[in-house]
């Protein structure tokens, strides 16, 4: 199956209002060709509005949108070189899988014989060879999703848009299908813009994640960068749970800083930080627990313990607030009301901006 060369995406000072409501106040971003970029954020953050403007389903109130260097700001959806995979799949229930994939090609003026050949190639590409004669009702949710992806890909778009594509699947199937989408994108090298509110999904599929808050970019970067070095308490908590506590930065050496929490000193990444009071984001699995000793500087008491098979979840009351802890040591769990000493692991701790 022939694919169009992947296109870049550029938003230049894009603004979108609905009456008095400002959905996107001023958005500027660039997506490089051949990358999968995820727009991530809570409901109402502007990510879906941004995707719909890129698709041509909404038009900006101000600013410009370029695809492959071409200004498409006011072009209708059918004149943009993009394809969209919808949350609902939007398959025609009375058409076979092959006919669903063929439909868009024929609507674009491709002759029926060529359209069916390309549609069969598309189904093979997504692992559905030999299933073209089945109706959507005869396919599983994951197979229906793959038909929707094939239908979008056979059009050879510069950019593939995916709007919450896995939200209708169960947890286990979501993991498998997101892997398939990522492998397909890497193999074919198309540009993809992916919208989700699921942090695990974003971490698993993305070259770059753009976290949005109130229509603006809160932070963007590679998945590991956002997880390991969140810029704020909002980012730290959104990209997986985080305990936010006060600390003192007591020393800086190169790109590392020494912090002090309740007398416990620890070295953490500390680029562009200053000596003095700060906030610390601590991942639940970055905290260690041990029996309390008279010399332990940072102590707490277990208030809740829950065994979950491969780990134990604790709530630990401290003078810095209640900490949520995930501990992989399941053989000898701590009982509630146990006094414990608190320590930190090397990774999973970051100084944040607030």
C-alpha positions as CSV (number, residue, x, y, z in Angstrom):
1,X,0.0,0.0,0.0
2,X,1.4,3.4,-1.0
3,X,1.6,6.0,1.7
4,X,1.9,9.8,1.0
5,X,5.0,11.3,2.5
6,X,4.3,12.2,6.1
7,X,3.5,15.9,6.7
8,X,4.4,18.3,9.4
9,X,1.8,20.1,11.5
10,X,2.1,23.7,12.6
11,X,-0.3,25.7,14.8
12,X,0.5,29.5,14.8
13,X,-1.1,31.5,17.6
14,X,-4.4,29.6,17.1
15,X,-7.3,30.8,19.1
16,X,-10.8,29.2,19.3
17,X,-13.8,30.6,21.0
18,X,-17.4,29.4,21.3
19,X,-19.4,32.6,22.0
20,X,-17.9,34.0,25.2
21,X,-16.2,30.7,26.1
22,X,-12.5,30.6,25.2
23,X,-11.6,26.9,24.5
24,X,-8.1,27.6,23.1
25,X,-6.6,31.0,24.0
26,X,-3.3,31.0,22.1
27,X,-1.8,27.8,20.8
28,X,1.5,27.4,19.0
29,X,3.1,24.0,18.4
30,X,5.0,22.1,15.7
31,X,4.8,18.4,15.0
32,X,7.6,16.9,13.0
33,X,6.9,14.6,10.0
34,X,6.9,10.9,10.8
35,X,6.3,11.3,14.6
36,X,3.4,10.2,16.8
37,X,2.5,13.1,19.1
38,X,-0.2,12.8,21.8
39,X,-2.4,15.6,23.1
40,X,-3.0,14.6,26.7
41,X,-5.1,16.2,29.4
42,X,-8.2,16.1,31.5
43,X,-11.7,16.6,30.1
44,X,-12.2,20.2,28.9
45,X,-8.5,21.0,28.5
46,X,-8.9,21.8,24.7
47,X,-7.2,18.7,23.2
48,X,-10.3,17.5,21.3
49,X,-11.0,21.0,20.0
50,X,-7.4,21.2,18.8
51,X,-7.8,17.9,17.0
52,X,-11.0,19.0,15.4
53,X,-9.4,22.2,14.2
54,X,-6.7,20.2,12.6
55,X,-9.2,17.9,11.0
56,X,-11.2,20.8,9.6
57,X,-14.3,20.0,11.7
58,X,-13.9,23.3,13.5
59,X,-12.2,26.5,12.2
60,X,-10.0,28.7,14.4
61,X,-11.2,32.1,15.5
62,X,-7.7,33.4,14.9
63,X,-4.3,32.1,13.9
64,X,-3.1,29.7,11.2
65,X,-2.8,25.9,10.8
66,X,-0.4,24.4,8.3
67,X,-0.1,20.8,7.1
68,X,3.0,19.9,5.2
69,X,3.8,23.6,4.8
70,X,0.4,24.4,3.3
71,X,-2.0,26.8,5.0
72,X,-5.2,24.8,5.6
73,X,-6.8,27.1,8.2
74,X,-10.1,27.7,6.4
75,X,-10.1,24.6,4.1
76,X,-13.0,22.2,4.7
77,X,-12.3,18.7,6.1
78,X,-12.5,17.0,2.7
79,X,-9.8,19.2,1.2
80,X,-7.2,18.5,3.9
81,X,-4.7,15.6,3.5
82,X,-5.7,14.0,6.8
83,X,-7.7,11.0,7.9
84,X,-9.4,10.5,11.2
85,X,-10.1,7.5,13.4
86,X,-13.0,8.2,15.6
87,X,-13.7,7.1,19.1
88,X,-16.9,5.3,17.9
89,X,-15.2,3.8,14.9
90,X,-18.1,5.0,12.7
91,X,-18.3,1.9,10.6
92,X,-21.3,1.3,8.4
93,X,-23.1,-1.7,10.1
94,X,-24.6,-3.0,6.8
95,X,-21.3,-3.1,5.0
96,X,-18.6,-5.7,5.2
97,X,-15.2,-4.8,6.6
98,X,-13.8,-4.7,3.0
99,X,-16.7,-2.4,1.8
100,X,-16.1,-0.1,4.8
101,X,-12.5,0.3,3.8
102,X,-13.3,0.6,0.1
103,X,-16.0,3.2,0.6
104,X,-13.7,6.2,1.4
105,X,-11.5,5.4,-1.6
106,X,-14.4,5.2,-4.0
107,X,-15.8,8.4,-2.6
108,X,-12.4,10.0,-3.4
109,X,-12.7,9.0,-7.0
110,X,-10.6,5.8,-7.0
111,X,-12.0,3.2,-9.4
112,X,-13.7,0.2,-7.8
113,X,-11.1,-2.5,-8.8
114,X,-8.2,-0.4,-7.5
115,X,-10.1,0.6,-4.4
116,X,-10.8,-3.0,-3.5
117,X,-7.2,-4.0,-4.1
118,X,-6.0,-1.2,-1.8
119,X,-8.7,-2.0,0.8
120,X,-7.5,-5.6,0.9
121,X,-3.9,-4.4,1.3
122,X,-5.1,-2.2,4.1
123,X,-6.9,-5.0,5.9
124,X,-3.8,-7.2,5.5
125,X,-1.7,-4.4,6.9
126,X,-3.7,-4.3,10.2
127,X,-3.8,-8.1,10.5
128,X,-7.3,-8.7,9.1
129,X,-6.5,-10.6,6.0
130,X,-9.3,-13.0,5.1
131,X,-11.8,-11.1,7.2
132,X,-13.0,-8.7,4.6
133,X,-16.4,-10.4,4.1
134,X,-17.4,-10.0,7.8
135,X,-19.9,-7.4,9.0
136,X,-18.8,-5.2,11.9
137,X,-21.2,-7.1,14.2
138,X,-19.2,-10.2,13.4
139,X,-15.9,-8.6,14.5
140,X,-14.6,-8.0,18.0
141,X,-14.1,-4.5,19.3
142,X,-10.4,-4.7,18.6
143,X,-11.0,-5.9,15.1
144,X,-13.5,-3.1,14.4
145,X,-10.9,-0.7,15.6
146,X,-8.4,-2.1,13.1
147,X,-10.9,-1.8,10.3
148,X,-11.3,1.9,11.2
149,X,-7.5,2.3,11.2
150,X,-7.2,0.5,7.8
151,X,-10.0,2.7,6.3
152,X,-8.0,5.8,7.4
153,X,-4.6,4.6,6.2
154,X,-5.6,3.5,2.7
155,X,-6.4,7.1,1.8
156,X,-2.6,7.8,2.2
157,X,-3.0,10.9,4.4
158,X,-0.1,13.1,5.3
159,X,-1.4,13.0,8.9
160,X,-3.5,10.4,10.7
161,X,-5.7,11.7,13.5
162,X,-6.8,9.4,16.4
163,X,-9.5,10.7,18.8
164,X,-9.6,8.5,22.0
165,X,-9.3,5.5,19.7
166,X,-9.1,2.9,22.5
167,X,-11.8,4.2,24.9
168,X,-14.4,1.6,23.9
169,X,-12.1,-1.4,24.5
170,X,-11.5,-3.3,27.7
171,X,-8.2,-2.8,29.6
172,X,-6.4,-5.9,28.2
173,X,-7.5,-5.2,24.6
174,X,-6.4,-1.6,25.0
175,X,-2.9,-2.7,25.8
176,X,-2.7,-4.9,22.7
177,X,-4.3,-2.5,20.2
178,X,-2.2,0.5,21.4
179,X,0.9,-1.7,20.8
180,X,-0.4,-2.5,17.3
181,X,-1.0,1.1,16.5
182,X,2.5,2.1,17.6
183,X,4.2,-0.7,15.7
184,X,2.2,0.2,12.6
185,X,3.1,3.9,12.9
186,X,6.8,3.1,13.3
187,X,6.8,0.6,10.4
188,X,5.0,3.0,7.9
189,X,6.5,6.2,9.3
190,X,3.3,8.3,9.0
191,X,2.7,11.4,11.1
192,X,0.0,10.8,13.8
193,X,-1.7,13.1,16.2
194,X,-3.3,11.1,19.0
195,X,-5.8,12.4,21.6
196,X,-6.3,10.7,25.0
197,X,-6.9,11.4,28.6
198,X,-5.1,8.1,29.6
199,X,-1.6,8.7,30.8
200,X,-0.5,5.0,30.4
201,X,-1.7,5.1,26.8
202,X,0.2,8.3,26.1
203,X,3.4,7.0,27.6
204,X,3.2,3.7,25.6
205,X,2.6,5.1,22.1
206,X,4.2,8.6,21.9
207,X,7.4,10.1,20.5
208,X,6.3,13.3,22.2
209,X,3.5,14.2,24.6
210,X,1.8,17.6,24.8
211,X,0.0,18.0,28.1
212,X,-2.8,20.6,27.9
213,X,-4.5,22.6,30.6
214,X,-7.3,25.1,30.0
215,X,-6.5,25.3,26.2
216,X,-2.8,25.9,26.7
217,X,0.4,23.7,26.7
218,X,1.3,23.0,30.3
219,X,4.4,21.0,29.3
220,X,5.6,19.0,26.4
221,X,8.5,16.5,25.8
222,X,9.4,12.9,25.5
223,X,7.4,10.5,27.7
224,X,10.3,9.8,30.1
225,X,11.2,13.5,30.3
226,X,7.7,14.4,31.4
227,X,7.5,11.5,33.9
228,X,10.9,12.0,35.4
229,X,11.0,15.8,35.3
230,X,7.5,17.3,35.7
231,X,7.4,21.1,35.6
232,X,4.6,21.5,38.1
233,X,2.4,19.7,40.6
234,X,-0.3,19.4,38.0
235,X,2.0,17.6,35.6
236,X,3.5,15.4,38.3
237,X,0.1,14.2,39.4
238,X,-1.4,13.9,35.9
239,X,1.5,11.8,34.6
240,X,1.0,9.1,37.2
241,X,0.3,9.7,40.9
242,X,2.8,11.8,42.9
243,X,3.2,12.9,46.5
244,X,3.9,16.6,46.7
245,X,5.8,17.7,49.8
246,X,7.8,20.8,50.9
247,X,11.5,20.5,51.0
248,X,14.6,22.6,51.3
249,X,17.3,22.7,48.6
250,X,20.5,22.8,50.7
251,X,23.1,22.4,47.9
252,X,23.6,22.4,44.2
253,X,26.3,20.7,42.3
254,X,26.1,20.7,38.5
255,X,22.8,19.4,37.4
256,X,22.0,17.8,40.7
257,X,20.7,19.3,44.0
258,X,20.7,18.0,47.5
259,X,17.3,18.3,49.2
260,X,16.2,18.0,52.8
261,X,12.8,16.6,53.9
262,X,12.3,16.3,57.6
263,X,16.0,15.9,58.1
264,X,16.4,13.3,55.3
265,X,18.9,14.4,52.7
266,X,18.8,13.1,49.1
267,X,20.3,14.0,45.8
268,X,17.9,14.7,42.9
269,X,18.1,16.2,39.4
270,X,18.2,19.9,40.0
271,X,18.8,21.9,36.8
272,X,17.8,25.5,37.1
273,X,16.9,25.4,40.7
274,X,18.0,27.6,43.6
275,X,19.0,27.0,47.2
276,X,15.9,27.6,49.5
277,X,12.4,26.3,49.9
278,X,10.9,24.2,47.1
279,X,8.3,21.6,46.3
280,X,9.1,18.0,45.7
281,X,7.2,15.4,43.6
282,X,7.7,11.9,44.8
283,X,6.4,8.9,42.9
284,X,4.6,6.3,45.1
285,X,7.1,3.6,44.1
286,X,10.1,5.9,44.8
287,X,9.5,5.7,48.6
288,X,11.0,2.9,50.7
289,X,9.7,1.8,54.1
290,X,11.6,0.2,56.9
291,X,11.0,-0.4,60.6
292,X,11.4,2.9,62.5
293,X,14.7,3.4,64.3
294,X,15.6,6.0,66.9
295,X,18.1,7.5,64.4
296,X,15.6,7.6,61.5
297,X,15.2,11.3,60.4
298,X,12.0,11.0,58.4
299,X,9.3,8.9,60.0
300,X,5.6,8.1,59.7
301,X,2.9,5.7,60.7
302,X,1.0,3.3,58.4
303,X,-2.7,4.2,58.4
304,X,-3.9,1.9,55.6
305,X,-2.5,-1.1,53.8
306,X,-3.9,-2.9,50.8
307,X,-2.5,-6.1,49.3
308,X,-2.8,-6.2,45.5
309,X,-1.0,-9.4,44.5
310,X,2.3,-8.1,43.1
311,X,2.5,-5.0,45.4
312,X,1.2,-3.4,48.6
313,X,-0.3,0.0,48.7
314,X,0.1,2.0,51.9
315,X,-1.0,5.4,53.2
316,X,1.6,6.7,55.6
317,X,0.9,9.6,57.9
318,X,3.8,12.0,58.3
319,X,4.4,15.6,59.5
320,X,4.7,16.5,55.8
321,X,1.3,15.1,55.1
322,X,-0.1,11.6,54.1
323,X,2.1,9.8,51.6
324,X,0.8,7.2,49.1
325,X,3.4,4.4,48.8
326,X,3.5,1.5,46.4
327,X,5.8,-1.3,47.7
328,X,6.9,-4.3,45.7
329,X,7.8,-6.2,48.9
330,X,4.7,-8.3,49.5
331,X,6.2,-11.2,51.6
332,X,6.2,-9.2,54.9
333,X,3.8,-6.3,54.6
334,X,3.5,-3.6,57.3
335,X,0.4,-3.7,59.4
336,X,-1.7,-0.5,60.0
337,X,-0.4,1.6,63.0
338,X,3.1,0.4,62.4
339,X,5.8,3.1,62.8
340,X,8.1,3.2,59.8
341,X,11.2,5.0,58.6
342,X,10.8,6.6,55.2
343,X,13.6,6.7,52.5
344,X,13.9,7.6,48.9
345,X,15.1,5.6,45.8
346,X,17.3,7.1,43.2
347,X,14.6,7.7,40.5
348,X,11.1,9.0,40.7
349,X,11.8,12.2,42.6
350,X,11.8,15.7,41.1
351,X,11.9,19.3,42.2
352,X,8.8,21.1,40.7
353,X,7.8,24.6,40.1
354,X,4.6,24.5,42.0
